[in-house]
Amino acid sequence: MNFKPTKLKVIFLVLVIILDYLYFHYFSIDKDSNLVITLAPGIFIYLIWSLFEKKK
């Protein structure tokens, strides 16, 4: 487990947040895109990635 933020994790997290925002803005019928809905997928991906990454 390695929960330290690396450049690749941060870049991927920002990319997921942007893609999630674009999805809710253009393709979703429900326009409720509050902060929790926007950040949750990125945080889950970050946590899962950190759990399976080995410490160096």
C-alpha positions, 0 to 999 in steps of 0.5 A: 500500500502506497498512499503518497501522491505521485505525479502520475496519480495526481494527473490521473485524478485530475483527468478523471475529475474533468471527464466526470464533469464533462459527462455530467454536463453533456450526457447526463439527464440528471444535472446535479453534479455537486462536489461529492458526485464529481470527486467520488469516482476519482477518489475511489480510483486513487484509493484502489490504485494505492492499495495495490501499488507496492512501496518502493 
